[in-house]
Amino acid sequence: MANPHLGEREKSELVKRLMTARRAIRDAKSSADSEAEAAAHRAVDDAKRALGERGPVWWPDGAPDLNRHMAKNTPYAEWYAEVQRRRDAEG
């Protein structure tokens, strides 16, 4: 989730940068250009950090950033396990 404190124009520009970088990854992979791919991955990371999707948290309530964790390794593990059990039971 992007930082909701970003202005619409800034967020739009950052999303454009992110999508351009993702396309650059695709293109570098298709041409087997490992240097270009590495640079594109760095550009994706830079854009995600600017959007607030990575890096320091932007929310002030002290809650941890669990975005890059598997649900089973978070305080939501019990809830997630129950959801999985229900799905498995439904078949």
N, CA, C and O of each residue as an XYZ file, in Angstrom:
364
protein
N       0.842     -1.173      0.000
C       0.000      0.000      0.000
C       0.885      1.233      0.000
O       1.837      1.337      0.773
N       0.561      2.138     -0.859
C       1.323      3.378     -0.943
C       0.963      4.306      0.210
O      -0.122      4.223      0.786
N       1.879      5.167      0.522
C       1.673      6.158      1.559
C       0.506      7.069      1.161
O       0.595      7.751      0.139
N      -0.579      7.101      1.932
C      -1.735      7.927      1.572
C      -1.472      9.428      1.721
O      -2.297     10.247      1.315
N      -0.334      9.785      2.299
C      -0.006     11.197      2.449
C       0.645     11.776      1.195
O       0.878     12.983      1.120
N       0.938     10.925      0.210
C       1.479     11.418     -1.057
C       0.385     12.140     -1.821
O      -0.769     11.711     -1.810
N       0.732     13.218     -2.475
C      -0.231     13.901     -3.330
C      -0.514     13.068     -4.564
O       0.304     12.237     -4.958
N      -1.662     13.285     -5.173
C      -2.045     12.494     -6.350
C      -1.022     12.618     -7.481
O      -0.685     11.625     -8.126
N      -0.539     13.809     -7.716
C       0.430     14.012     -8.800
C       1.728     13.257     -8.509
O       2.263     12.567     -9.377
N       2.225     13.397     -7.284
C       3.457     12.705     -6.911
C       3.276     11.195     -6.994
O       4.135     10.495     -7.531
N       2.168     10.690     -6.466
C       1.910      9.260     -6.511
C       1.831      8.775     -7.951
O       2.386      7.727     -8.283
N       1.152      9.519     -8.800
C       1.020      9.147    -10.202
C       2.389      9.064    -10.881
O       2.653      8.126    -11.633
N       3.248     10.034    -10.620
C       4.583     10.025    -11.211
C       5.407      8.837    -10.706
O       6.132      8.203    -11.473
N       5.288      8.548     -9.424
C       6.023      7.412     -8.866
C       5.516      6.087     -9.428
O       6.310      5.183     -9.691
N       4.218      5.964     -9.610
C       3.666      4.740    -10.198
C       4.145      4.590    -11.637
O       4.446      3.479    -12.074
N       4.220      5.686    -12.374
C       4.756      5.631    -13.745
C       6.201      5.156    -13.737
O       6.593      4.326    -14.558
N       7.002      5.688    -12.796
C       8.401      5.251    -12.671
C       8.470      3.767    -12.358
O       9.297      3.049    -12.919
N       7.605      3.305    -11.464
C       7.586      1.898    -11.087
C       7.254      1.019    -12.296
O       7.926      0.017    -12.543
N       6.231      1.390    -13.036
C       5.829      0.576    -14.178
C       6.894      0.590    -15.279
O       7.118     -0.427    -15.937
N       7.543      1.723    -15.479
C       8.639      1.794    -16.448
C       9.770      0.863    -16.036
O      10.339      0.158    -16.869
N      10.092      0.864    -14.749
C      11.151     -0.016    -14.255
C      10.766     -1.480    -14.397
O      11.614     -2.307    -14.730
N       9.524     -1.811    -14.154
C       9.082     -3.203    -14.313
C       9.175     -3.640    -15.774
O       9.563     -4.771    -16.069
N       8.820     -2.744    -16.675
C       8.969     -3.079    -18.102
C      10.439     -3.245    -18.467
O      10.791     -4.084    -19.296
N      11.292     -2.441    -17.841
C      12.732     -2.550    -18.099
C      13.261     -3.906    -17.633
O      14.144     -4.477    -18.272
N      12.730     -4.422    -16.530
C      13.111     -5.765    -16.081
C      12.726     -6.782    -17.132
O      13.537     -7.622    -17.522
N      11.493     -6.707    -17.591
C      11.016     -7.644    -18.615
C      11.906     -7.592    -19.853
O      12.314     -8.627    -20.380
N      12.198     -6.386    -20.307
C      13.005     -6.232    -21.522
C      14.426     -6.747    -21.322
O      14.993     -7.382    -22.212
N      14.999     -6.473    -20.156
C      16.359     -6.939    -19.875
C      16.408     -8.457    -19.803
O      17.364     -9.073    -20.275
N      15.391     -9.056    -19.220
C      15.341    -10.511    -19.159
C      15.244    -11.108    -20.553
O      15.911    -12.096    -20.859
N      14.415    -10.511    -21.396
C      14.232    -11.067    -22.740
C      15.489    -10.928    -23.589
O      15.703    -11.706    -24.518
N      16.317     -9.945    -23.274
C      17.562     -9.778    -24.025
C      18.769    -10.344    -23.272
O      19.907    -10.207    -23.719
N      18.507    -10.984    -22.117
C      19.550    -11.596    -21.299
C      20.643    -10.598    -20.912
O      21.826    -10.938    -20.887
N      20.236     -9.372    -20.613
C      21.174     -8.318    -20.213
C      21.146     -8.202    -18.686
O      20.314     -7.488    -18.126
N      22.056     -8.905    -18.023
C      22.030     -8.966    -16.566
C      22.318     -7.614    -15.914
O      21.771     -7.318    -14.852
N      23.155     -6.803    -16.522
C      23.440     -5.478    -15.949
C      22.212     -4.576    -16.018
O      21.890     -3.879    -15.055
N      21.537     -4.594    -17.150
C      20.316     -3.787    -17.291
C      19.230     -4.296    -16.358
O      18.463     -3.511    -15.801
N      19.165     -5.617    -16.188
C      18.158     -6.174    -15.284
C      18.427     -5.739    -13.845
O      17.499     -5.374    -13.123
N      19.682     -5.776    -13.431
C      20.031     -5.351    -12.069
C      19.691     -3.878    -11.863
O      19.167     -3.497    -10.817
N      19.990     -3.057    -12.860
C      19.670     -1.624    -12.759
C      18.160     -1.418    -12.681
O      17.688     -0.560    -11.936
N      17.408     -2.196    -13.442
C      15.949     -2.077    -13.428
C      15.382     -2.518    -12.085
O      14.438     -1.906    -11.585
N      15.941     -3.565    -11.497
C      15.497     -4.000    -10.161
C      15.755     -2.900     -9.131
O      14.929     -2.662     -8.249
N      16.902     -2.232     -9.248
C      17.190     -1.117     -8.335
C      16.187      0.011     -8.534
O      15.760      0.645     -7.569
N      15.809      0.262     -9.791
C      14.822      1.309    -10.078
C      13.457      0.951     -9.489
O      12.756      1.825     -8.981
N      13.078     -0.318     -9.552
C      11.821     -0.762     -8.930
C      11.895     -0.530     -7.430
O      10.955      0.001     -6.839
N      12.994     -0.920     -6.814
C      13.147     -0.740     -5.378
C      13.075      0.747     -5.014
O      12.405      1.118     -4.051
N      13.756      1.586     -5.773
C      13.724      3.035     -5.507
C      12.298      3.577     -5.580
O      11.885      4.355     -4.720
N      11.550      3.172     -6.599
C      10.176      3.655     -6.761
C       9.290      3.150     -5.620
O       8.474      3.903     -5.086
N       9.448      1.885     -5.248
C       8.635      1.337     -4.155
C       8.951      2.034     -2.825
O       8.052      2.276     -2.021
N      10.217      2.352     -2.600
C      10.585      3.083     -1.390
C       9.981      4.485     -1.400
O       9.488      4.961     -0.377
N      10.022      5.142     -2.555
C       9.439      6.486     -2.657
C       7.926      6.455     -2.445
O       7.351      7.398     -1.902
N       7.286      5.369     -2.876
C       5.843      5.208     -2.677
C       5.493      4.831     -1.234
O       4.334      4.927     -0.832
N       6.480      4.410     -0.467
C       6.230      3.997      0.906
C       5.892      2.531      1.026
O       5.439      2.086      2.080
N       6.105      1.763     -0.045
C       5.813      0.332     -0.009
C       6.964     -0.477      0.569
O       6.782     -1.630      0.961
N       8.145      0.123      0.623
C       9.320     -0.495      1.225
C      10.027      0.579      2.035
O       9.761      1.773      1.897
N      10.927      0.121      2.877
C      11.694      1.075      3.673
C      10.980      1.426      4.960
O      10.118      0.680      5.422
N      11.336      2.558      5.539
C      10.739      2.951      6.814
C       9.220      3.079      6.706
O       8.687      3.515      5.685
N       8.543      2.691      7.776
C       7.086      2.792      7.771
C       6.665      4.256      7.794
O       7.367      5.101      8.350
N       5.528      4.551      7.192
C       5.031      5.922      7.134
C       3.890      6.153      8.111
O       3.441      7.286      8.284
N       3.415      5.083      8.755
C       2.297      5.248      9.676
C       2.840      5.516     11.083
O       3.888      4.994     11.465
N       2.117      6.330     11.839
C       2.619      6.786     13.134
C       2.187      5.977     14.362
O       2.518      6.354     15.486
N       1.454      4.870     14.170
C       0.905      4.182     15.341
C       1.835      3.145     15.958
O       1.469      2.501     16.941
N       3.017      2.972     15.405
C       3.974      2.024     15.959
C       3.767      0.581     15.534
O       4.532     -0.296     15.937
N       2.738      0.317     14.722
C       2.487     -1.047     14.252
C       3.623     -1.484     13.330
O       4.121     -0.681     12.542
N       4.038     -2.747     13.421
C       5.126     -3.219     12.563
C       4.683     -3.352     11.109
O       3.494     -3.464     10.810
N       5.660     -3.336     10.223
C       5.406     -3.544      8.804
C       5.442     -5.042      8.541
O       6.506     -5.661      8.589
N       4.293     -5.617      8.265
C       4.197     -7.059      8.021
C       3.985     -7.386      6.549
O       3.709     -8.536      6.207
N       4.108     -6.399      5.677
C       3.821     -6.592      4.262
C       4.679     -7.664      3.609
O       4.198     -8.378      2.729
N       5.914     -7.794      4.007
C       6.803     -8.741      3.346
C       7.018     -9.999      4.190
O       8.081    -10.616      4.128
N       6.026    -10.368      4.962
C       6.088    -11.561      5.799
C       4.972    -12.517      5.401
O       3.885    -12.095      5.007
N       5.251    -13.785      5.508
C       4.201    -14.772      5.286
C       3.227    -14.685      6.451
O       3.643    -14.507      7.596
N       1.957    -14.807      6.173
C       0.930    -14.683      7.217
C       1.182    -15.640      8.371
O       0.931    -15.293      9.526
N       1.674    -16.835      8.080
C       1.914    -17.818      9.138
C       3.015    -17.400     10.097
O       3.160    -17.994     11.166
N       3.791    -16.390      9.736
C       4.872    -15.908     10.587
C       4.550    -14.564     11.224
O       5.457    -13.827     11.610
N       3.281    -14.245     11.336
C       2.845    -12.961     11.883
C       1.825    -13.198     12.997
O       1.427    -14.337     13.240
N       1.407    -12.142     13.665
C       0.343    -12.296     14.661
C      -0.975    -12.786     14.060
O      -1.895    -13.137     14.799
N      -1.077    -12.814     12.736
C      -2.290    -13.273     12.057
C      -2.253    -14.766     11.731
O      -3.119    -15.251     11.003
N      -1.281    -15.496     12.247
C      -1.087    -16.905     11.894
C      -2.306    -17.756     12.199
O      -2.718    -18.563     11.365
N      -2.885    -17.594     13.366
C      -4.043    -18.413     13.739
C      -5.225    -18.134     12.817
O      -5.887    -19.064     12.355
N      -5.489    -16.867     12.549
C      -6.577    -16.499     11.641
C      -6.333    -17.089     10.252
O      -7.247    -17.647      9.646
N      -5.108    -16.968      9.747
C      -4.781    -17.464      8.425
C      -4.954    -18.980      8.350
O      -5.478    -19.500      7.364
N      -4.518    -19.682      9.385
C      -4.670    -21.134      9.407
C      -6.140    -21.530      9.345
O      -6.495    -22.494      8.666
N      -6.992    -20.798     10.045
C      -8.435    -21.084     10.018
C      -9.006    -20.848      8.623
O      -9.824    -21.636      8.149
N      -8.589    -19.781      7.968
C      -9.033    -19.508      6.594
C      -8.626    -20.661      5.682
O      -9.421    -21.113      4.858
N      -7.403    -21.134      5.826
C      -6.921    -22.247      5.001
C      -7.716    -23.518      5.272
O      -8.070    -24.242      4.341
N      -8.001    -23.794      6.558
C      -8.791    -24.990      6.899
C     -10.168    -24.919      6.241
O     -10.651    -25.917      5.705
N     -10.799    -23.754      6.278
C     -12.117    -23.602      5.666
C     -12.056    -23.818      4.153
O     -12.918    -24.476      3.570
N     -11.036    -23.260      3.538
C     -10.877    -23.460      2.087
C     -10.684    -24.928      1.750
O     -11.281    -25.443      0.805
N      -9.845    -25.596      2.533
C      -9.591    -27.018      2.294
C     -10.869    -27.832      2.476
O     -11.115    -28.778      1.727
N     -11.677    -27.472      3.462
C     -12.920    -28.193      3.721
C     -13.927    -28.000      2.609
O     -14.720    -28.896      2.318
N     -13.899    -26.822      1.979
C     -14.819    -26.525      0.881
C     -14.434    -27.272     -0.382
O     -15.265    -27.479     -1.267
N     -13.200    -27.669     -0.465
C     -12.728    -28.482     -1.544
C     -12.400    -27.866     -2.797
O     -11.993    -28.552     -3.734
